[in-house]
């Protein structure tokens, strides 16, 4: 029976936490980037098992096979290079690093001023082709500042880069050229691609493309507010965060089947509302485990594709990113 159709057993948070403990202990880790270091959770008790980059703000973390990439203090790019020791790759020149991803176009770093850098043998180099994308002159922010590269994803055909505010641009030739897809006024905050679909968390709701960005539909049925900030998939389920607006407030998490359907509020094991936003980089999942972090230092996890949740941490420094590692 698909996970979406399984009946609830009444949902004890204690029982779910026990399942999460066993799952994490057996094969998974949750990495939480905070304003004071990169916290790792694993083991049978789901307690913190270590911290890297203590005292540094970890603004992004991503996986490359068994290796990791991270952005520290919004500027420095670091890599584990297959071992437990971290190595400094390079610093961004006068720009803030927002996201990092291992893609078919290379390891890409999305920055302020809507640029991409690529990790090269000598460190970091600008991906000049990204600066030539059609419509770039129309990118903007509501407050009048320069736009940002906010998130990066890929499927088996293309790399997708979310610009705020500039829509989603796509490359099918390993970063040699880029093309715009969704209307820039969709106000995209996060893009996720895979299994023949592209999802985007946008100001008017959940944007969905079933043709790799050629066309889009916006879904908002079931949301208490259309302002969406984060999106990912967990098994056969799409997870999406929504709040009252850019400053957050009345934030909540939603789920719907991967192949379509009404968005339903995630309630079991979660507070009625979250302050702030469940932010773009703070929600992540693999098929058997989903996790998200909050601005007030809490981490929640689910082993049933978001149907039920349990708190696995609280009292952490402000959380900026979450990564689930299978």
C-alpha positions as CSV (number, residue, x, y, z in Angstrom):
1,X,0.0,0.0,0.0
2,X,1.5,3.4,-0.9
3,X,2.6,5.5,2.1
4,X,0.0,8.2,1.2
5,X,-2.9,5.7,1.6
6,X,-1.8,4.1,4.8
7,X,-4.3,4.7,7.7
8,X,-3.0,6.6,10.7
9,X,-2.6,4.5,13.8
10,X,-3.6,7.3,16.1
11,X,-0.2,8.9,15.9
12,X,1.8,8.9,19.1
13,X,4.7,11.3,18.9
14,X,6.6,9.1,21.2
15,X,6.2,6.1,18.9
16,X,7.2,8.2,15.9
17,X,10.3,9.5,17.7
18,X,11.3,5.9,18.4
19,X,11.0,5.0,14.7
20,X,13.0,8.1,13.8
21,X,15.6,7.2,16.3
22,X,16.0,3.7,14.8
23,X,16.0,5.0,11.2
24,X,18.6,7.7,11.9
25,X,20.7,5.3,13.9
26,X,20.6,2.6,11.2
27,X,21.4,4.6,8.1
28,X,20.7,8.3,8.1
29,X,21.9,11.6,9.3
30,X,20.4,15.1,9.6
31,X,22.8,18.0,9.2
32,X,21.6,21.3,10.6
33,X,23.5,24.5,9.7
34,X,23.2,27.1,12.4
35,X,24.6,30.5,13.2
36,X,27.1,28.8,15.4
37,X,28.2,25.7,13.5
38,X,27.1,22.6,11.6
39,X,25.3,20.2,13.9
40,X,24.9,16.5,13.1
41,X,22.2,14.2,14.4
42,X,22.5,10.4,14.3
43,X,22.6,7.4,16.5
44,X,19.9,5.4,18.2
45,X,18.9,8.3,20.5
46,X,18.8,11.0,17.8
47,X,20.9,13.3,19.9
48,X,23.6,15.6,18.5
49,X,26.6,13.5,17.6
50,X,29.0,16.2,16.7
51,X,29.5,19.8,15.5
52,X,31.8,21.2,12.7
53,X,32.7,24.8,12.1
54,X,31.9,25.8,15.7
55,X,31.3,29.5,16.0
56,X,30.8,29.9,12.3
57,X,27.5,30.6,10.5
58,X,26.7,27.8,8.1
59,X,24.5,29.3,5.5
60,X,24.3,26.3,3.1
61,X,25.2,22.6,3.0
62,X,24.9,20.1,0.1
63,X,25.9,16.6,-0.7
64,X,28.2,15.2,-3.5
65,X,28.0,11.5,-3.1
66,X,29.5,10.8,0.3
67,X,31.2,14.1,0.4
68,X,29.8,17.5,1.6
69,X,30.0,21.1,0.6
70,X,29.2,24.1,2.8
71,X,29.2,27.9,2.7
72,X,30.5,29.5,5.9
73,X,29.7,33.0,7.0
74,X,28.1,33.6,3.6
75,X,31.5,33.8,2.0
76,X,33.8,30.8,2.3
77,X,33.2,27.6,0.3
78,X,34.4,24.4,2.1
79,X,34.5,20.7,1.1
80,X,35.1,17.4,3.0
81,X,36.9,15.8,0.1
82,X,35.8,12.3,1.2
83,X,37.2,12.4,4.7
84,X,36.1,13.8,8.0
85,X,38.3,16.9,7.7
86,X,37.0,20.0,6.0
87,X,39.1,21.9,3.4
88,X,38.8,25.5,2.4
89,X,38.2,25.8,-1.4
90,X,37.9,29.5,-1.8
91,X,36.1,32.7,-0.9
92,X,33.5,34.6,-2.9
93,X,34.8,38.0,-4.0
94,X,32.5,40.7,-2.5
95,X,29.4,38.6,-2.8
96,X,27.3,36.5,-0.4
97,X,26.9,32.8,-1.0
98,X,23.3,31.6,-0.7
99,X,23.3,28.0,-1.9
100,X,25.6,25.3,-3.2
101,X,24.9,22.2,-5.3
102,X,26.7,19.4,-7.1
103,X,25.2,19.3,-10.6
104,X,26.1,18.0,-14.1
105,X,27.3,21.6,-14.7
106,X,29.8,21.2,-11.8
107,X,29.6,22.2,-8.2
108,X,27.7,25.5,-8.4
109,X,27.5,28.3,-5.8
110,X,24.6,30.7,-6.1
111,X,25.4,34.2,-4.8
112,X,24.0,37.7,-4.3
113,X,23.8,40.0,-7.3
114,X,22.3,36.9,-9.1
115,X,25.6,35.2,-10.1
116,X,26.8,31.7,-10.3
117,X,30.3,30.6,-9.4
118,X,31.7,27.1,-10.3
119,X,34.3,25.2,-8.3
120,X,37.4,24.8,-10.5
121,X,40.8,23.4,-10.0
122,X,42.1,26.7,-8.7
123,X,39.1,27.5,-6.4
124,X,36.1,29.4,-7.6
125,X,35.4,30.9,-11.1
126,X,32.4,32.9,-12.4
127,X,30.1,31.0,-14.7
128,X,29.9,33.8,-17.3
129,X,27.3,32.0,-19.4
130,X,24.8,32.5,-16.6
131,X,25.2,36.2,-16.9
132,X,24.0,36.1,-20.5
133,X,20.6,34.6,-19.9
134,X,17.7,36.3,-21.8
135,X,15.7,38.6,-19.5
136,X,18.4,39.2,-16.9
137,X,17.9,42.9,-17.1
138,X,14.4,42.5,-15.8
139,X,15.3,40.7,-12.6
140,X,14.6,42.7,-9.5
141,X,13.6,42.6,-5.8
142,X,10.5,44.2,-4.3
143,X,12.7,46.4,-2.1
144,X,14.8,47.7,-4.9
145,X,18.0,45.8,-4.2
146,X,19.8,43.4,-6.5
147,X,18.4,39.9,-7.0
148,X,19.8,36.7,-5.6
149,X,20.4,33.2,-6.8
150,X,18.4,31.5,-4.1
151,X,18.3,27.7,-4.9
152,X,19.7,25.1,-7.4
153,X,18.3,21.7,-8.5
154,X,18.6,19.3,-11.3
155,X,16.9,16.3,-12.9
156,X,18.2,13.7,-15.4
157,X,18.1,16.3,-18.2
158,X,18.7,19.8,-17.0
159,X,20.0,22.1,-14.2
160,X,17.5,24.6,-12.8
161,X,18.5,27.8,-11.0
162,X,16.0,29.9,-9.0
163,X,16.6,33.7,-9.0
164,X,14.8,35.9,-6.6
165,X,13.2,37.7,-8.3
166,X,13.9,36.4,-11.7
167,X,12.1,33.1,-12.0
168,X,13.8,29.8,-12.9
169,X,16.4,29.5,-15.6
170,X,17.4,26.2,-17.1
171,X,20.5,24.7,-18.7
172,X,20.5,21.5,-20.8
173,X,24.1,21.7,-21.8
174,X,26.0,21.5,-18.6
175,X,26.0,25.2,-18.0
176,X,27.2,26.4,-21.4
177,X,23.9,28.3,-22.0
178,X,20.8,29.2,-20.0
179,X,17.2,29.8,-20.8
180,X,14.3,31.4,-18.8
181,X,11.3,29.3,-17.9
182,X,8.6,30.5,-15.5
183,X,7.4,34.1,-15.4
184,X,9.7,36.1,-13.2
185,X,6.7,37.6,-11.3
186,X,5.9,34.1,-10.0
187,X,8.4,35.2,-7.2
188,X,10.1,31.9,-6.8
189,X,11.8,31.1,-3.4
190,X,12.9,27.5,-4.0
191,X,13.1,25.1,-7.0
192,X,13.1,21.2,-6.8
193,X,13.4,19.0,-9.8
194,X,13.3,15.2,-10.3
195,X,11.3,12.3,-11.6
196,X,10.0,14.2,-14.6
197,X,8.6,17.2,-12.7
198,X,9.8,20.5,-11.5
199,X,8.3,22.1,-8.3
200,X,8.7,25.6,-7.1
201,X,7.7,27.4,-3.9
202,X,6.3,30.8,-5.0
203,X,4.5,33.8,-3.6
204,X,1.2,32.7,-5.3
205,X,1.5,29.1,-4.3
206,X,3.1,25.8,-5.5
207,X,4.3,26.0,-9.2
208,X,4.4,22.7,-11.0
209,X,5.9,21.8,-14.4
210,X,5.4,18.4,-16.0
211,X,7.4,19.3,-19.1
212,X,10.7,20.3,-17.5
213,X,9.9,24.0,-17.3
214,X,8.2,24.6,-20.7
215,X,4.9,25.3,-19.0
216,X,3.7,25.8,-15.4
217,X,0.6,25.7,-13.3
218,X,0.1,27.3,-9.9
219,X,-1.7,25.3,-7.1
220,X,-3.0,26.9,-4.0
221,X,-6.1,24.8,-3.1
222,X,-5.9,23.9,0.6
223,X,-3.3,26.5,1.7
224,X,-4.1,29.0,4.5
225,X,-1.9,31.5,2.7
226,X,-0.4,31.3,-0.8
227,X,3.0,32.6,0.2
228,X,5.3,29.5,-0.1
229,X,8.9,29.4,0.9
230,X,10.3,25.8,0.7
231,X,9.5,22.7,-1.3
232,X,11.0,19.2,-1.5
233,X,9.8,15.6,-2.1
234,X,9.8,12.7,0.2
235,X,9.0,9.4,-1.5
236,X,5.6,9.8,-3.2
237,X,4.8,13.1,-1.4
238,X,5.5,16.7,-2.1
239,X,6.2,18.8,1.1
240,X,5.7,22.6,1.0
241,X,5.9,25.4,3.5
242,X,3.6,28.5,3.6
243,X,3.3,31.5,5.8
244,X,1.6,34.9,6.0
245,X,4.3,36.6,3.9
246,X,7.9,37.6,3.6
247,X,8.3,38.4,7.3
248,X,6.8,35.0,8.2
249,X,4.1,34.4,10.9
250,X,1.5,31.7,10.8
251,X,3.9,29.4,9.0
252,X,2.9,25.8,8.4
253,X,3.8,22.7,6.4
254,X,1.7,21.0,3.7
255,X,1.8,17.8,1.8
256,X,0.3,16.4,-1.3
257,X,0.8,13.3,-3.5
258,X,3.6,13.6,-6.0
259,X,1.3,12.9,-8.9
260,X,-1.2,15.6,-7.9
261,X,-4.0,16.3,-5.5
262,X,-5.1,18.8,-2.9
263,X,-2.5,20.2,-0.5
264,X,-3.2,19.1,3.1
265,X,-1.9,20.7,6.3
266,X,0.6,18.7,8.3
267,X,-0.6,18.7,11.9
268,X,0.2,15.5,13.8
269,X,3.2,16.3,16.0
270,X,3.5,19.9,15.0
271,X,2.6,23.2,16.7
272,X,-0.5,25.0,15.3
273,X,1.7,27.7,13.8
274,X,5.4,28.6,13.5
275,X,6.8,32.2,13.8
276,X,8.9,33.4,11.0
277,X,9.2,31.2,7.9
278,X,10.1,27.5,7.4
279,X,12.7,28.9,5.1
280,X,13.8,27.8,1.7
281,X,16.9,25.9,2.7
282,X,15.5,24.5,6.0
283,X,13.3,21.7,4.6
284,X,14.9,18.6,3.1
285,X,14.0,14.9,2.5
286,X,15.0,11.6,1.1
287,X,12.5,8.8,0.4
288,X,12.3,7.5,4.0
289,X,13.0,10.7,6.1
290,X,12.0,14.3,6.0
291,X,13.3,17.1,8.3
292,X,13.0,20.8,8.7
293,X,14.4,23.5,11.0
294,X,12.9,26.7,12.4
295,X,14.3,30.1,13.2
296,X,13.9,29.5,16.9
297,X,16.3,26.5,16.8
298,X,13.9,23.5,16.6
299,X,14.2,20.5,14.3
300,X,11.3,18.2,13.4
301,X,11.5,14.9,11.5
302,X,9.1,12.5,9.8
303,X,9.5,8.9,8.6
304,X,6.0,8.6,7.0
305,X,6.3,11.2,4.2
306,X,5.1,14.0,6.4
307,X,2.0,12.5,7.8
308,X,3.3,12.6,11.4
309,X,6.2,14.5,12.9
310,X,8.3,14.6,16.1
311,X,10.7,17.1,17.5
312,X,14.2,15.8,17.5
313,X,16.0,18.9,18.7
314,X,15.3,22.3,20.3
315,X,17.3,25.2,21.7
316,X,19.8,25.3,18.8
317,X,21.1,28.6,17.5
318,X,19.2,30.1,14.6
319,X,18.9,27.5,11.8
320,X,19.8,28.5,8.3
321,X,19.8,25.1,6.4
322,X,19.0,21.4,6.8
323,X,20.3,18.4,4.9
324,X,19.1,14.8,5.2
325,X,21.7,12.2,4.2
326,X,20.6,8.7,3.4
